[in-house]
């Protein structure tokens, strides 16, 4: 039944202007309707506050104040606010109507998305949030339900800033809140604070969900999800989507760092990181189809299913018609009439004829008995064969595959003519990747074309992070995978104790208990740090030799530049002197073209301020020299004659006239 028919606002004219057509959605704070603005003749969305909340004056005041703030946002990816008003007990907000669906609808229908599609949705979200962040606003409730995707493909963010008004009206036992807490940043949970970095965290969680088709933190209650936000890092999405590029892992890990100081400071910064990540990916990587993606179903699929049903019905209904009476014996057992009795009660025959029949019957009797015996034996044989086929011949005994690897178990079952379906479960006794059980179990019988469901071990439900200190990074990644963990992001740091290319530490630390599939970040040694020497002003060959002796690679910039250094000397270096690099890092040197010579302008006779301005514009430093007695403001002389050249940036001294 259409519940909108029971809504008292549907069909009404609100505030003498807005004709309410249908209810779209209901939330904890308000109900959203589709309506028509009768003055401007356009379709829009009306967000009407629940009457119980409208009775709270402070709540209404905050609602109106923040609605005005949102209305000042002008961005193509933000749902626009047109009007705000009241009508009796109704407090409403008139907003842009977006015909389409939400990101939640897309995820529910499609599961995981390809990286290209995920970034195509993420970037306009971040553009909208970036506009709000630069305007001093924070969304505070970013989630797929608040991302609208129009029928024309436009992505828009809704409900800016209004969530603060409902913080005290959420209930931790509802499914809606459980969906919301999945996107709360740790600092929102700990002390209720939320700045632009809380929105960044929520976007990181949403990106993880788009790439994997599931939320990073699961749990049966909101409390369990909140606990995981506080104490567990969001895992790298590649743990669920093998082959996902590390650039996307890094993007999720940076956006969802539990420490807000480590996260990108606002959505504008995260948008730049997202675009850099996209630029680093190939078309093949962007179009990777994750295993969690669901096949799209549409009208074609529906037609296919309907046609199958129709064909099945036709087979069931296409029964042969009853044959004509003349052909009634076809396909039926023939009934043989026995000869009439001797007393002639039925079918009496002439005496001669009867005698002939009896004689023939006497002759055929032994052959008839033999035929009956043969037929009985054949019937028994056929019956026995049928019983064997039904009870034994069409069944296969499930072979033993317990504790086998997946590949070996599948070969064994396929060899027995059986199909295989695989599922996975945790086990503290069976090695990861080996068979825990089968359904049907070993020794049970299954039809020869049946399917055996094989349960493979995912290893223990909780595993310890191994101690990888001093382990070469390739070996460290292998050990993590053996434990059921996922190698996460790699960061480089200097170390005097750990050899270059080996692990200094992990995050989480060694010994920490984590779920299988959790990403473990590795800090890898760059070796001992080396101070970069100062080679500015040195000869090209001398500078290169000194740097190479320290263990650096040397690269020269393509074009020399003007500088105070002599022509052919080193004008500048990058990194600069005193910075610390690792052995094998590159230092770039730029050669000098010598100082740039500039023609000195004529400033004699000019006022001192005008002269300084002219010389400064020409690229010179200016020093003013005044006579001891009675100086004037007029330039009487200059250290370099007008028309001569001097190095750009050098100092020109001007001397003022005296009144004497």
N, C-alpha and C positions, 0 to 999 in steps of 0.2 A: 504494500500500500504506500502511496506517496505521502510521506509525513509532512510535506510542505502544505498540504491541504488543511492540516490542523494548526498551522501557525497563524496567529491572529493578524500578523503584519502583512502576510501575503495578500495582494489585491488592494491594499490600502494606499492612500496618498499621504506620505510622510512630510510634515512641515509645509504642506500646501504645494509641494514641488516634485517630490520623488515618488513615482508610482512603483511600488514593490511588486516584482514579478514572481520571484522564486527564491527559496532558501538554498544557498550554495554550501555553507559549512557552518559548524558550531564549534567554538572553542571554550576555554576556561574563562575568558573575559568577555567575549562578544559573539554575536551571530552575524554571519556575512550573507547578504542578499544580493541578487541581481535586480537592478532597478533601472527605470528610465527617467532621466531628467526632463520633465515636461516643458521646461523653459527653453532648453537648448536642444531638445530632441536627440539625446544621445544616451547610449547604454553605459552604465557605470556600476560600481560595486558599493554597497552601503554596509558599513561595519557598525552595528548597533550594540551598544553596551548592555549587558544583562541588567535588568531592572534592580536586582539586589545590590549590584555594585554602583548603579547610578544614584542610589540613596546616600552614598558616602560623598560628602562635599569635597573633601580633600582629594579623593580618588578622581572625581570628575575634573577638578582643577588641574591635576597633574596630566590627565588624559588630554585636556584641551591644550595645555602648555606644550606638551611634547608633540601633539598633532601639528601645532603651528611651526615647531622646529622642523618637522619632517616636510611640511609643505614648502619650506625654503630650499629643500634639495631639488636641484634640477639636473637629472642625469637619465640618459636613455635606458639604463638598466635598473632604475628604481621605480617602483609602483608609485605613480603620482597621486598627491592628495589635492582634491579640488575644493572641498568645502567641509565645514564642521558646524554642527548646530544641535539644537534640542527641540523636541516636540512633546510637551507633557513630560511623561516619565522616561521618554526615549532620548538618549544621548547618542549621536551618530557621527560618523565620519564618511564623507563621500570621496571615493577613490577611483582610480583608473580600473576599468574592467579588462582583465586579460583572459581571452578565450583560449583554453588549452588545458594543460594539466600541471601538476607539481612534479618536482624532481623525485619525490617519494613514489608517485605513480609510475614514473619511468623505471626506477630501481625495482619496484615490485613486479613490473611486467618483464623487464629485460635482464634482471640480475646484474652481474658485473658489466661494465662498459669498456669498450676499447680505449686505450690511452688518448687517442685523438678526440673522441667524443667527451671523455672526462675533462680534458683541458678546455675543449670548446665551451663547456658549461662552467668550469671553474673560473676562467678568465673574466667573463662579464660579471660574475658574482663579486670577484675581487675588485673589479672596476667600480661597481656600485658601492661596495663597502669603503673603498679608498676615497671616493667622493665624500662619503659621510665622515670618515675619520679625519680628513683634512678640514671638514666643517665643524669639528669638535664633537661629533656624535658617535655613539657606540650602539651597535644593534642589540647585543646581549642575548639573543635567542636564535642564532643562525642554525638552521637545520633544513633538511630537504623539503619539509612541508612548507617552508617559507620561501622556496625558490619556485617561481612560476615560469613555465615554458609555454609560450604562445603557439597557436597553430601555425604562425608564420616563422617559427624558430627563434623568436626573440626570447632572451632570458632576463627575468626581472626579479628583484628581491623585494619582498613585502615585509610589513610589520616592523619598520624601523623605529627603534627607541621606545616602543610602547610596552615592551615586556617588563620594564621596571615597575609598572603599575600593578602587576599581578604577581610579584614575587611572594607575597604573603597569602595568596589564594590558591597555590598549587598544592596538591595532595600527593604524597609519596606512594600511594597505593594504586594509582590509576595507570592504565597502559599508556596514556598520553604523556604523562610525566616520565615514565620509564623511557619513552622515546626521546624526550627532551634531555634527560640527564646524560644521555649518551654523548652529548656535544658540549657539556659543561667543562670549562677549564679548571684545573686543580685549585687555583686561587679563588674562583667563584664558590667552590665547595667549602674551602677552609674558612674564609672570612667574608664572603659575599662581595668582594671587590671585583670589578670588571672594567678593564679599559680596552683599547684597540687590540691588545694581544689576546684577549679572550675570544674575540671574533676570529683572529688568525687561527687559534687552536681549533675552533669549531669547523673552520674551512678545511683544516688538515684532516680532521676526522671524516668530514664529508667526502674529501678526495679519496681517502682510504676505502670508504664504503663504495664509491663509484668504481674503483679499480678492482675490488675483490668481491663485491656483492654482499658483504656482511659488515657489521659494526666491529670495531677492534676489541671492545670490551663486552663480554656477554655476562649474563646473570639472570637469575629468576626474579630478583627483586631490585628496586632502585638502589638500595643500600649496597648490594654487591657491586653494582656498576660504579657507584661513587667511590667505593674503596679501591677499585682497580684504577680509576682516574688518578687517585692520590699516590698509589704505590707501584704502579706498573706502567712502563713506557708503552706507547702505541707501537705495535710491531711493524716491521717493514712489510709493505704489501706483497713483495716478491715471495714472502713465506707461503702465501696462498696462491700466488700466480707465478709459477716458475718461468724464468726468462724475462720477467719485467725489468726494464732498464734501471740501473742504479740511480740515475738522475731522478726518477720518480720516487724511489725509496728515500733519497736524500730530501726531496721536497716534503714528503709526509713527515719524516723524522724531525726536520727543522721546524715545521709548522706546529707540531704537537709536543714539543719539548715541555716537560713538566715544569721546569724553571722558566717563568715568563721572561727573565732577563736574556735567555738564550734564543728565544723566538724572534722572528722578524717583528719589527716594532709596530707595523701597521699593514693594512691590506695592500697599500701601494708597493711596499717593499716585497711582500710575498708575490704580488703580480709580476714584478720584475724577475724574481727567481723562477716563477712558473714559465715565463716566456723564454728565459735562458735555457731551462730544461727542455722545452719544446724544440728550440733551435738545435739542441745537441742530439736530438733523436732522428733516426732515419724514418722514411715513410713506412718501411716494414715494421719497425718498432712501434710506431704510432698506431698502426692498424692491426696489432696483435690481438687476437680474439681470446680473452681469458676463458679458462675452463668453466668458470661459474656463470658464463653468459647463457641466457636462455634463448632458444630459437624464437624468432618473432612469429606470432600467429595473427592472421588477418582474415579477410573474407575468403581468400583463396583456400586457406587451410580449412575454414568452415565448410566450403563447398566440397572439398575432398572428403571430409568426414561424412557429410550428408549423402554424397553419392555412394559411399560404401554402405551406409545403412540402407539406402534404397535398393542396391543390388542384392543385399542379403534378404530383404523382404521379398524381392521378386523371386529369388530361389525358393523361399519357403512357400510362396503362394502359387508357384507354377506347377501345380499337381496335374498329372495326366487325367483327362476326362474319362468317364466310364465308356467302355467299348460298346459297339453296337451289339445287339442280341445275337446276330449271326456270327460274331467273332468272340462270343463270350467264353469259349473254351480256351482261347489263347492265354497262355501264362497261368493257367489254373490246373490243379490236380484232377486227372480224369477219373470219374466215378464209374467203376465196372459193375454191371448188374450180374448177379449170380443166376444160373439157370433156374427155371421154375421147379417147384417141388414135385415129387412123384404123384402126389394126390391131385395134381392139376389145379391147385387153388388159385395159382396166378400164372399167367403167361403160358397156358398149355400149348404144346406143340403137337403136331401129328406124331403118331407112335413111331413111325420110321425115322422121322427126324430126331425124335427124342433119343432113340437108340443110338443113332449116329453120334450125337453130341456126347452121350455117356461114354461111348467108346473112345472118343477123342479126349475126353476129360481124363479117363483112366490112363491113357498113354502120356498125357502132358503132366500128370501129377508129380512124378519124381523130379522132372526138370523144374517145375514151379517151386518145389520145396528147396531145391538147390539154389535157385535164384533168390529166394527169400533169405536163405542163410548168408549168401554173398552180400546181399544188400544190407543185412543186419551188421555184418562185419565191417563193411565200408562206413556205415553210419556210426558205428562205435569208434572206428579209427578217426573219422572226421570230428566226432565229438571230443575225442581225447586230444586231438591236435588243437582244436579250438580252445579247450580248457587250458592246455599248456601255453598257448599264445596269450590268452587273457591273463593267466596267473603268473607266467614266467617269461615267455618269449619276448614280450614287448617291454620288459623291465631290465634295469641295469643296477648292479650293486655299487654304491658310492665307494670309490677307492680311498685308501688312507692318504691324506695329504697334510696331516697335522705337522706343524713346525717346519714345513717346507717354505722356500721362498716363493714369492708370487709367480715368477716365471716357471719354476718347476711344477708348482701346483696346477697351473693352467695347462701345461703340457700333459700332465697326468690325466686330468679330467677331460681334456679334448680328445686324448687317446682313447678314452672309454666312450666317446661319442656324446659327451655331455657339454652343454653350454655353461659359461661361468659368469657370475656377477660378483663384483668385488665391493665390499664395504670395509670400513676401518674403525678400530676401537682401541682404547688404551689398555695396556696390560703390563703389570709389574713382573710377570714371569716369562713371557714369550718375547724373544728378541724382536726389535723393530723390523718390520717388513716381512715377518714370518707369519704363517697361518695359525690363528688361535682356535678357530672352529669352523665347521661347515654346516650348512642347512640344505638338505637333510644331512644327518650325521654319518660318520664312517660306518659302513656295513649295512645301512638302510638301503631299501630299493627305491628306484626312481625310474620313471619312464625313459626309454632310451633317447628321446629327444628333449629331455627335461633340462632344467637349469639348476646348478648348485651355487648357492650363495656362499662365498668364501670371505671370512672375516680376518683381515690382516692387522697385525699389531702396530700401533703407533708408538709403542714404547710406554714407559711410565707416564702417568698423568702429570707428575711433577718431576723435573730433572734438575740437576745441579750444574751450574756453569763451571766448566773445567778451568783449572789454573793454566793459563797459556803464556805466562810471563817468559820472555826469552825464546818463544817458539817462532820459527819462520812463519810469515803470514799465510803461505799456502797450506802448511801443515795445520796451522791453527784453524783455518776454515774447514778443513777435512774433519778435525776432531769435533768441531761444533756440530757438523752435520751428523756425525756418528752418534752424538748425544741427542739428536732430534731437534737441535736448535738451528737457527738461521744466521749465517754471517750477515751483520748489518753494515752500517756505514764505516768507512775507514777515515781516521784522522791521523795526521802526521805531527810528530813532536820530537824535539831534540832530546837526546839521552846520552850521558857519558857512560852509563852502565850497560845498556842494551845495544846489541849490534844493529847496524842499519838493516831495515827490512824485517825485523823481528818485533813481536808484540811486547809493548810496555805494560799495558793494562787493558782490561775489558770493562764494559758498562752494559749490564750489571757486573759487579765485582765477582771474582772467583768464589765459588761456594754458594752463591745466591740461588734460591729455588725459583724456578720459572716453569711455565707451561711449555710443552713441546711446540716448536714453531716460532717461539719468541726470538726476535732479532737481537743479536749481541753486537754492540759497536766495538770496534777494535781501534786502539791507539797504537800506531806503528812507529817505530824509531826511525828518525832521519839521521841517526848517528850523532856524533858530537857537534855542537854548534861552533862555527868559525866566524870571527869578526872580519867584516869586509874592510880591507885597507883603503886608505885615501890615495887615489891615483890621479886626481884632477890636477892638471898642469904638467903631468909627466909625459914623456915621449911615448908614442903609440906602442913601440916594441917593448919598452921598459915596463909600461903599465900591464901589458898582456902577460909578460913573463912573471911579474910579481903575483898577479892573480892566479895564474896556473900553478905556481909554486905552492900557493895556499890550498890548492885542490879545487878551484873553481873552473868552470867552463867560461870562455870569453866570447862575446858576440859584439860586433860593431854595428852601430846604427847606420842606416843606408845613407843619410844625408848629414853633412857637417852643419854646424850652426855658428853664428857670430858669438863671440865671447871675448872676455878680457884676456884669455889665454892666448899664447902665441899660435900662429897658424900651424896646424898639424899636431898640436898637443891635445890632451884630453880636456874637453870642455866640461863634461859632466858624466856621472856614472849612476847606474841604477841596478841594485839598491845603492843607497848612499853610504859613505864611510861610517863605520861603527855599527851598522846593522848586522844581524847574525844570520848566517845561512848554513846549510849542510854541505858536506863534501859532494861535489858533482853538480851543485846548483850553478845557475848561469848569471853572470854579471854583464850587463850591456853598457858599452862605452860609446860616447858620442865625441867625434873629433871637432876641433875648433877651426873656424874659417878666419880666425883673428878678429880683432875689433871691427865693428861696422863704422866706417868713416862717414860723417855727416857734415854738410856745409853749415858754417856758423852764420846765423843771421846778423844783420846790422841793427844794434839797439842803442847806439849812441844818440843822445839828445832825447830819448824817450823817458817817460816817468818810470821810476824804479819798479812799480808793480806791473806795468805793461811790459817792461823789458823781461822781468822774471817769467811772465806768462809766455812770451814769445820763445824764450830759450828752453823752457820746460817742454813746450809743445814740440820743439825740434828734437827732444830726447836728451837734453843736457841737465846736469845738476847745476844749481846757481849759487854762487857765494857773493855777497854784497860787501864791498869795502867802502867805508865812509872816511872822509878827511877828518882830522882831529878837531878843526875849528869850523863852525858854521856850515855843516853839510846841507845840501839841498836834496830834493827828490828827483833830480835830473841826472841821467847817466852821462858821465863825462868820458869814460873809456871802458874797454873790454880787453880781457887777457888774451884772447885770440881774435885777430882782425876779422872783420866781416869778409866773407867770401872764401876764407881759408876753411880747411876741413879739420875735424877733431873726432876722436872716437866717441861713438854714441854712448851716453852714460857718463862721460867724463865731466869734470867740473869747469865751468866758465866763470871767471871772476869779473864782476862789473864794479867800476869805481864811480862814486857820486861826485858831482861838482861841489865846490865850496863857494860861499857867498863873498869870500875875500877877493 
